[in-house]
Amino acid sequence: MVWMDGEDGWGGRGKGRVSERVEWRREWGGGANDGENFPTLCVSDPHGFACLYKGPRLAVLIRFHSLRSPPLLHPVSPLSLNPPSFLRSMVLANTLSAWKALQAHHDQEADKIVMKDLFAQNPARFEQFSRHFQGATTGSSVLVDFSKNIITDKTFKLLIDLAREAGLEEMRSKMFSGEPINFTENRSVLHVALRNVSNTPIYSDGKDVMPEVNAVLDHIRTFTESVRSGEWKGYTGERIKDVVNIGIGGSDLGPVMVTEALKPYATEDGLRVHFVSNIDGTHVAEVFKKVKPETTLFIVASKTFTTQETITNATTAKNWFLQHAKEVR
């Protein structure tokens, strides 16, 4: 493999597997002698590396899990787009000088720190190592208490140094401003727009996304309230009693977390919520035993609707529903 910098990593400067690189380039359409197909940049870690190529027709991010494994190819952007500046500077966190300082601090002092002693020595420790945030629009508040972590003033300073050297502040600003920091898909990361109750404009490709976000949130409120109130009914006219969420990863863990957090506010006759994430058919089969098709609402949660586990379980649920449901005139 030929590296842009090549000072470390697989084979060092000027060394590598040039013939394999040419073969891989040919697989995605690049010419064997086209200099533009050399990697624009490469990033390595202990498990492999990734390289961004700019060929004559498109740009491609190629991930290699090892030198012997086949490459995974991802089109990432048109040729006119230069690689993002933050991608050019991506390095492993444990190579940063701030990390090394933090590691040295840990090696020298971690075994000597006792939590009860930290509180005894500093009665104001909670106030020092906690933050309270209050929303200007909603008045809602969040308390972040990290005083019970084994950290000292020096630890905290070193952690902040590490975040700054890693470019966390820069990336945070780019995310809030709508820059396409998701470089594999060349997309903005707009989770923050969904929580932007202040309605401060958030732009993506020069367009304020907040009007569209608010329209979708309003639609969600209308639909969910109709289900909870009993206005939205199943095919026999009965109100919905069970909701089954089908998803995996964040599309499973996120809803699970929210459901668990809100359990104390649930009513005795409220909705029962079930989650299906495992592609093993036993998981969804056990849920089917607890619900009835005429009073069950299925939610398929996915960003792309191409995740194999989610689509398989959704298809199973659809077939189960159609087998049991009867047309009602």
N, C-alpha and C positions, 0 to 999 in steps of 0.2 A: 504494500500500500504506500502511495506517495503522500506525504503530509505537507501541509502548507508551511508549518513552522518546523516540525520534525525534530525538536530538540529532545523530546522524550516520547514515551509511548511505544508503539509497536515497531521495533526495528531501528529507531533513531533516524537522524537526518540522512537523506539520500538512500536509505535502504528500504526494503519492503518487497511486496509481491506485485511487481509492475504488470506481469502478464495476466494475473487474476484481475487487476484493476481494469485492464483493457477489456477483458471478457465481460466483466460486470457492466462496463460502459456500453458495450454493444447490446446487452440485453435490454437496456432502456432506450436504445436508438441513437446513441452518440457515435460519432466517427472515431475510429481507433487513433487517428493522428490529429484530432481536433484539440488544440491546446485549451480551448475554452471549457473543455469537459474536465479539466483538472479541478479538484475540489476547491471551492471558494474558501472553505474553512472546515476544520475537523475538531470534534470534541471527544475526549476519551474518558472512560472510567474503568474500574477493575473488571467489568463484565463485557467490555467491547468498546465500540465507538460509533459515532455518527458523522457523516460528511454531507455537506451541502454542495451540490453540483449545479452549475448553470450551463446547460447545453444549448444547441441551436434553436430548440423549439420550446423548451420549458425548463423550469428549475425543479430539481428533485432532491429530497432529503433521503439519504440511504443509511439505514441503521444496520450495523454488523454486531451480532452478539459475540462473535469470535472470528478469527481469521478463517476458520474452516467452515463456518456456517453460511448458508445462502443469505443474500442481502434482502432486506425488506424495503421496498421502494414506496415513497410517498411524494406525489407532486405537491409542491408547496407554494409556488407563486409564478407569475409571468416573468419573463426575462428582464423586463424593465425595472423590476423591484430589486434593489440592492439588499443584501443580507442585513437584518436589523443590527444596530450597533451593539445591543446587549448580547446578541448571539455570538458576535465576534469575540466577545470578552468572556464567554462562559468558561468557567473552570470549576473543578471540584472544590467544595468548601474547605476540605481539610488540607488544601494546598495554600490557603491564604495565611498571611503572617498573623492576622488576628486570631485565627484558629489555633495556630501553634502557641501563641501567648496564652490562650484559654486552656489548652491542653497542659501546658507547663504549670499553670495555676492549679489545675485539678490535681496533677501528679504531686504537687508539693503540699497542698493544703486540704484536699478533700477528706482525707481520713481524720483530720483534726477538728472538723466542724461538727458540732452537736446542736441539734435544733433547739433544745430547751435552754442551752447556754446562749444562743443567739437572742432569744426573747428576754432572757434575764439581763443580758448586757445592754439591750436596747428596748426600753419600754414602748418606744414609738415605732417599733418595727412594722406593725401592721400598717400604720399611716404611711410609712416610708415605702413599703413594698406592696402597695395596692393602688389601683386607679378606679375612680368612679366617673362614669360617663352618663350624661343626661341629655336626651334628645331635645333639641330646641323646638322641634315641630310637635312631637307627640308627648313630651314630658316623660317618656319611658326612660328607665335607668338600667345600667349594667354595672355590676361590680366585678372587677378582675382582681382577685387576691392571690398574689404569688409570694406572700410572706412565709408560707409554710414550705416553700422550696428551700433546699439547702444552698443558699446563695448569700454572699456578703456584698458590701459596697463594691469591692474590687471585681467580684464575679459579674455583677450587674453591668459595670462599666465595660468589661471585656466582651460581654454579650452584645452590647450596643455597638462596640467597635467592630465586631464581626458582621453584624447586620449592615453597617455602613460600608464596610469594605466589600461585602458581597453585592452591593448595589440595591439593597432592598428598598431604600427610599426612592431611587430612580424608577424601579419597576412598579412600585405602588403608584407613583405619579402617572406613569404611562398607562397603567390599568384604569385609573379613574378618568383619564382624559380620552380613553377610547382608542389608544394606539394598538395595533395588531400584535400584541405580545405572544399570542398563540401562533408561533412561527410555523408549526407543521401544517396548519390549516389557513395561515395568513388571515386570522380573524381577531377581532377585539374580544376581550374577556369581560363580559358585561353583567356578571352576577350582581355587581353593586347597583346597577340600574333597577333591579327588581326590588331593592331595599331603599331606594332613593325617595323617601317620603317628602323630602324638601322640594322635590321637582326641579332641582337645579339641572339645567341642560347637560346631558351627557352625549357626546358626539361620536359617531362611528361613520367613517367615510364621508365626513362633512355633514351628516344628518343627525339631528337631535332625535334620539331613540325614545325619549320619555313619553311623547304622546301615544305611540304604539304600545309601550309597556303598560301605561295606565289603562288603555282600552282593554288589554288582555286581563289585567288584574280585576277590572270592573266586571268582566265577563265571568271570571272565576268566582268572584263573590256572588254574583247572581245565581250561578249554577249550584254552588255548594249550599247556599241558603235554601234553594228549592229542594235539594235532596234532604237536608236536615229537617226542614219543616214538614216534609211529607208531600209537598206539592208534586215533586217528581216521583212517579210511581213505576213499579215494575209492570210487566206485560199483562198481569192479571188484575191490575188496579190496586194491588197492595203497596204499601210504602216500603222503601228500601230499608233493610235491617242490617245488611252486611256489605262491607266494601273490601275488595281483594286487590291489593297493589301488586302488580307484576313488574319486577325490575331487578337489576343487579348493580352492585357497586354503589355509587352515590344515589342511583335511582331506587335503591332499597334502603340503604343506611340512613339517608336523609329523612324520608318519611317515617322510618322506625323511630329515629331520635325525636322527631317532633311529636309523634303519637305518645311515646313514653313520657315526654315532658308535660304533655297536656292531660294525662290520665286523671289527675286530681280534679279536673274541671268537667269531666265527663258525667253525664246523667245516667241513671240506672236503665232507662229505656232508650238510651242513645245508640248510635251506630256501633257495631262490632267491626273491628278492623283486622284484617289478615294480610300476611305478606308471603309472597312466593318469589324466591330468588334462585333456588337450586335447580339445575337442569335435571337432576334425578326425579323421575316421575312420581316417586313416593311423596315428595314434598307437596306438590299440587293435589295429589290424590287425597292426602290427609285433610287438606283444606276443603275439598269437595264434600267430605263427610260432615262438615260443620255448617254448610250453607245450603240454601235452596235457590234454584235458578230464578224463580219468580220474585225473589226479594233481595237479589245480589247485584251489586254494581261492580264491574271490573274496571280497573285503571291500569293501562299499560304505560309505564314510565320509561322513556328512552330519549336520548338526544338525537340519535341518528336512525333509530328503528332498524338497525342492522345487527345488533348484538344477538348472537346465536341463542344464548340461554333465554333471553327475553322473548324472542320471536317464537321459539319452540314452546315455551310455557303459555304464551298468548294464544298460539294456535290450538294447544290442548284445551285451554279454557273455552275458546270459541266453539270447538267441536262438542265439548261437554254441554255447553249452554244450548246449542242447536238441537242436540239429541234429546234434551229434556224439555225444552220449551215447546209450547203448543200455541198455534196461531189463535188469537182471540179476536173475534169480530165484534 
